[in-house]
Amino acid sequence: MYVTDEFGHRYDHIALDGVARDGGSALHGETITGTFLFPPAQAGAREFTFYDGDQNVSIPGIRLTVPSP
């Protein structure tokens, strides 16, 4: 799992918690949670895409309301 910004910088996760760390499967209607922690964004970065290489899925359009200083 990693994110990229609009400038092409890649940010690999630096810490995990919950199912992001331990794994797990959700049954129908069940909610499971986990956290990926990424390093601070490069100065001026505002838009990110999250990539899940295990599932071959990406989530584009993640936006910061204030750009990284």
DSSP file (Angstrom, degrees, kcal/mol; ACC not computed):
  #  RESIDUE AA STRUCTURE BP1 BP2  ACC     N-H-->O    O-->H-N    N-H-->O    O-->H-N    TCO  KAPPA ALPHA  PHI   PSI    X-CA   Y-CA   Z-CA
    1    1 A M              0   0    0      0, 0.0    12,-1.1     0, 0.0     2,-0.3   0.000 360.0 360.0 360.0 134.7    0.0    0.0    0.0
    2    2 A Y  E     -AB  12  51A   0     49,-1.7    49,-3.4    10,-0.2     2,-0.3  -0.972 360.0-133.9-157.8 167.9    1.3    3.4   -0.9
    3    3 A V  E     -AB  11  50A   0      8,-2.1     8,-3.2    -2,-0.3     2,-0.3  -0.923  10.8-157.9-125.1 155.7    0.1    6.9   -2.0
    4    4 A T  E     -AB  10  49A   0     45,-1.8    45,-2.0    -2,-0.3     6,-0.2  -0.942  11.5-140.1-125.5 153.7    1.4    9.2   -4.7
    5    5 A D  E >   - B   0  48A   0      4,-1.8     3,-2.0    -2,-0.3    43,-0.2  -0.516  37.3 -92.3-103.7 178.8    0.9   12.9   -5.0
    6    6 A E  T 3  S+     0   0    0     41,-1.0    42,-0.1     1,-0.3    -1,-0.0   0.617 124.6  58.6 -68.2 -11.0    0.2   15.1   -8.1
    7    7 A F  T 3  S-     0   0    0     40,-0.2    -1,-0.3     2,-0.1    38,-0.0   0.430 120.3-105.9 -95.0  -0.9    3.9   15.6   -8.5
    8    8 A G    <   +     0   0    0     -3,-2.0     2,-0.2     1,-0.3    -2,-0.1   0.502  69.0 148.1  90.4   4.2    4.6   11.9   -8.8
    9    9 A H        -     0   0    0      1,-0.0    -4,-1.8     2,-0.0     2,-0.4  -0.527  38.2-142.7 -72.2 138.8    6.2   11.5   -5.4
   10   10 A R  E     -A    4   0A   0     -6,-0.2     2,-0.5    -2,-0.2    -6,-0.2  -0.863  11.4-164.2-104.8 137.9    5.5    8.1   -3.8
   11   11 A Y  E     -A    3   0A   0     -8,-3.2    -8,-2.1    -2,-0.4     2,-0.3  -0.955   5.4-159.1-123.7 110.2    4.9    7.7   -0.1
   12   12 A D  E     -A    2   0A   0     -2,-0.5   -10,-0.2   -10,-0.2    -2,-0.0  -0.628  34.7 -96.3 -84.2 147.5    5.2    4.2    1.4
   13   13 A H        -     0   0    0    -12,-1.1    25,-0.3    -2,-0.3    -1,-0.1  -0.303  30.3-167.3 -63.9 147.9    3.4    3.5    4.7
   14   14 A I        +     0   0    0     23,-3.5     2,-0.3     1,-0.3    24,-0.2   0.491  69.7  16.8-113.7 -10.1    5.6    3.9    7.8
   15   15 A A  E     -D   37   0B   0     22,-1.1    22,-2.6     2,-0.0    -1,-0.3  -0.981  61.6-157.9-158.9 156.3    3.3    2.3   10.3
   16   16 A L  E     -D   36   0B   0     -2,-0.3     2,-0.3    20,-0.2    20,-0.2  -0.939   8.1-177.8-134.8 155.0    0.2    0.1   10.4
   17   17 A D  E >   -D   35   0B   0     18,-1.7    18,-1.9    -2,-0.3     3,-1.3  -0.976  51.6  -2.3-148.4 160.3   -2.6   -0.6   12.9
   18   18 A G  E >> S-D   34   0B   0     -2,-0.3     4,-2.8     1,-0.3     3,-1.2  -0.250 127.8 -12.5  60.5-141.7   -5.7   -2.8   13.2
   19   19 A V  H 3> S+     0   0    0     14,-2.5     4,-1.9     1,-0.3    -1,-0.3   0.714 131.1  68.0 -68.6 -19.0   -6.5   -5.0   10.2
   20   20 A A  H <4 S+     0   0    0     -3,-1.3    -1,-0.3     2,-0.2    -2,-0.2   0.860 115.3  28.8 -63.3 -33.0   -4.0   -3.1    8.1
   21   21 A R  H <4 S+     0   0    0     -3,-1.2    -2,-0.2    -4,-0.4    -1,-0.1   0.873 133.5  31.4 -89.7 -45.4   -1.3   -4.6   10.4
   22   22 A D  H  < S-     0   0    0     -4,-2.8    -3,-0.2     1,-0.2    -2,-0.2   0.606  97.7-135.1 -95.4 -14.0   -3.0   -7.9   11.4
   23   23 A G     <  +     0   0    0     -4,-1.9     2,-0.2    -5,-0.3    -1,-0.2  -0.105  32.2 164.3  78.4 173.6   -5.1   -8.8    8.3
   24   24 A G        -     0   0    0     -4,-0.1     2,-0.4    -5,-0.1    -1,-0.1  -0.815  30.6-115.8 154.5 167.0   -8.6  -10.0    8.5
   25   25 A S        -     0   0    0     -2,-0.2     2,-0.4     0, 0.0    -6,-0.0  -0.989  21.2-135.6-132.2 140.9  -11.8  -10.5    6.6
   26   26 A A        -     0   0    0     -2,-0.4     2,-0.1     4,-0.1     3,-0.1  -0.807  15.3-139.0 -96.9 135.4  -15.2   -8.9    7.0
   27   27 A L    >   -     0   0    0     -2,-0.4     3,-2.7     1,-0.2    -1,-0.0  -0.461  51.0 -65.1 -80.1 163.6  -18.4  -10.9    7.0
   28   28 A H  T 3  S+     0   0    0      1,-0.3    -1,-0.2    -2,-0.1     3,-0.1  -0.274 126.4   6.8 -52.8 125.3  -21.4   -9.6    5.2
   29   29 A G  T 3  S+     0   0    0      1,-0.3    -1,-0.3    -3,-0.1     2,-0.3   0.384 102.8 122.6  83.1  -4.5  -22.5   -6.4    7.1
   30   30 A E    <   -     0   0    0     -3,-2.7     2,-0.5     2,-0.0    -1,-0.3  -0.656  51.4-144.7 -92.7 147.4  -19.5   -6.4    9.4
   31   31 A T        -     0   0    0     -2,-0.3     2,-0.3    -3,-0.1    -4,-0.1  -0.936  16.6-179.1-111.5 132.6  -17.1   -3.5    9.7
   32   32 A I        -     0   0    0     -2,-0.5     2,-0.3    -8,-0.1    -6,-0.1  -0.933  10.9-155.5-123.7 153.5  -13.4   -3.9   10.3
   33   33 A T        +     0   0    0     -2,-0.3   -14,-2.5     2,-0.0     2,-0.3  -0.930  18.1 159.8-133.2 154.3  -10.9   -1.1   10.6
   34   34 A G  E     -D   18   0B   0     -2,-0.3     2,-0.4   -16,-0.3   -16,-0.2  -0.970  23.7-133.1-162.3 164.9   -7.2   -0.5   10.1
   35   35 A T  E     -D   17   0B   0    -18,-1.9   -18,-1.7    -2,-0.3     2,-0.5  -0.984   5.4-162.7-132.8 136.6   -4.8    2.4    9.6
   36   36 A F  E     -D   16   0B   0     -2,-0.4     2,-0.5   -20,-0.2   -20,-0.2  -0.978  15.8-155.1-110.2 128.0   -1.9    3.1    7.3
   37   37 A L  E     -D   15   0B   0    -22,-2.6   -23,-3.5    -2,-0.5   -22,-1.1  -0.914  11.8-169.9-106.0 128.4    0.4    6.0    8.4
   38   38 A F        -     0   0    0     -2,-0.5   -25,-0.2   -25,-0.3     3,-0.1  -0.802  27.7-100.7-113.6 155.6    2.3    7.8    5.7
   39   39 A P        -     0   0    0      0, 0.0    -1,-0.1     0, 0.0   -28,-0.0  -0.241  58.4 -73.1 -67.0 164.5    5.1   10.3    6.0
   40   40 A P        -     0   0    0      0, 0.0     3,-0.1     0, 0.0     2,-0.0  -0.235  57.5-105.4 -57.9 147.3    4.3   14.0    5.6
   41   41 A A        -     0   0    0      1,-0.1     3,-0.1    -3,-0.1   -30,-0.0  -0.323  37.4 -95.0 -71.7 155.3    3.6   15.2    2.1
   42   42 A Q    >   -     0   0    0      1,-0.2     3,-2.1    27,-0.1    26,-0.3  -0.317  60.8 -75.0 -62.9 153.3    6.1   17.2    0.1
   43   43 A A  T 3  S+     0   0    0      1,-0.3    -1,-0.2    26,-0.2     3,-0.1  -0.264 119.1  13.0 -54.5 132.4    5.6   20.9    0.2
   44   44 A G  T 3  S+     0   0    0     24,-3.3    -1,-0.3     1,-0.3     2,-0.2   0.292  87.0 142.9  85.4  -9.1    2.6   22.0   -1.9
   45   45 A A    <   +     0   0    0     -3,-2.1    23,-1.8     1,-0.2    -1,-0.3  -0.449   9.5 154.6 -69.0 133.8    1.2   18.6   -2.4
   46   46 A R        +     0   0    0      1,-0.3    18,-2.9    21,-0.2     2,-0.4   0.592  52.3  56.6-129.5 -27.1   -2.6   18.6   -2.3
   47   47 A E  E     + C   0  63A   0     16,-0.2   -41,-1.0     2,-0.0     2,-0.3  -0.938  59.4 180.0-124.1 136.1   -4.0   15.6   -4.2
   48   48 A F  E     -BC   5  62A   0     14,-3.1    14,-2.4    -2,-0.4     2,-0.4  -0.894  20.3-149.6-133.3 156.0   -3.2   11.9   -3.7
   49   49 A T  E     -B    4   0A   0    -45,-2.0   -45,-1.8    -2,-0.3     2,-0.4  -0.999  17.1-144.6-125.1 129.5   -4.0    8.5   -5.0
   50   50 A F  E     -BC   3  59A   0      9,-2.3     9,-2.7    -2,-0.4     2,-0.5  -0.797  15.9-158.4 -92.7 131.5   -4.0    5.5   -2.7
   51   51 A Y  E     -BC   2  58A   0    -49,-3.4   -49,-1.7    -2,-0.4     2,-0.6  -0.948  14.0-170.3-116.9 130.1   -2.7    2.2   -4.3
   52   52 A D  E  >> - C   0  57A   0      5,-3.1     5,-2.0    -2,-0.5     4,-0.9  -0.891   5.3-179.3-115.1  95.9   -3.5   -1.3   -3.0
   53   53 A G  T  45S+     0   0    0     -2,-0.6    -1,-0.1     1,-0.2     5,-0.1   0.760  77.7  63.0 -68.5 -25.5   -1.3   -3.6   -5.0
   54   54 A D  T  45S+     0   0    0      1,-0.2    -1,-0.2    -3,-0.1    -2,-0.0   0.894 118.2  26.4 -65.6 -39.6   -2.6   -6.7   -3.3
   55   55 A Q  T  45S-     0   0    0     -3,-0.4    -1,-0.2     2,-0.2    -2,-0.2   0.429 105.4-123.7-102.0  -2.0   -6.1   -6.1   -4.7
   56   56 A N  T  <5 +     0   0    0     -4,-0.9     2,-0.3     1,-0.2    -3,-0.2   0.934  67.4 132.9  55.8  50.2   -5.0   -4.1   -7.8
   57   57 A V  E   < -C   52   0A   0     -5,-2.0    -5,-3.1     2,-0.0     2,-0.3  -0.957  37.7-166.8-130.2 145.1   -7.2   -1.2   -6.8
   58   58 A S  E     -C   51   0A   0     -2,-0.3    -7,-0.2    -7,-0.2    -9,-0.0  -0.972  11.6-153.2-131.0 152.1   -6.5    2.5   -6.6
   59   59 A I  E     -C   50   0A   0     -9,-2.7    -9,-2.3    -2,-0.3     3,-0.3  -0.915  23.3-172.4-122.6 100.9   -8.5    5.4   -5.0
   60   60 A P  E     +     0   0A   0      0, 0.0   -11,-0.2     0, 0.0    -2,-0.0  -0.334  54.7  48.4 -85.8 171.4   -7.8    8.7   -6.7
   61   61 A G  E     +     0   0A   0      1,-0.2     2,-0.7   -13,-0.1   -12,-0.2   0.715  57.9 156.0  77.5  22.9   -8.9   12.2   -5.8
   62   62 A I  E     -C   48   0A   0    -14,-2.4   -14,-3.1    -3,-0.3     2,-0.4  -0.752  27.0-168.0 -81.5 117.9   -7.9   12.2   -2.1
   63   63 A R  E     -C   47   0A   0     -2,-0.7     2,-0.4   -16,-0.2   -16,-0.2  -0.887  24.0-142.6-119.4 138.9   -7.4   16.0   -1.4
   64   64 A L        -     0   0    0    -18,-2.9     4,-0.0    -2,-0.4    -2,-0.0  -0.776  14.4-144.5 -86.4 139.0   -6.0   18.0    1.4
   65   65 A T  S    S+     0   0    0     -2,-0.4    -1,-0.1     1,-0.2   -19,-0.0   0.762  92.8  36.4 -76.3 -23.0   -8.0   21.2    2.0
   66   66 A V  S    S-     0   0    0    -20,-0.1    -1,-0.2    -3,-0.0   -22,-0.0  -0.999  96.7-116.3-126.4 128.6   -4.7   23.0    2.9
   67   67 A P        -     0   0    0      0, 0.0   -21,-0.2     0, 0.0   -22,-0.1  -0.257  40.0 -91.8 -63.1 151.7   -1.5   22.2    0.9
   68   68 A S              0   0    0    -23,-1.8   -24,-3.3   -26,-0.3   -23,-0.1  -0.399 360.0 360.0 -61.1 135.0    1.4   20.7    2.8
   69   69 A P              0   0    0      0, 0.0   -26,-0.2     0, 0.0    -1,-0.2   0.508 360.0 360.0 -67.4 360.0    3.7   23.4    4.0
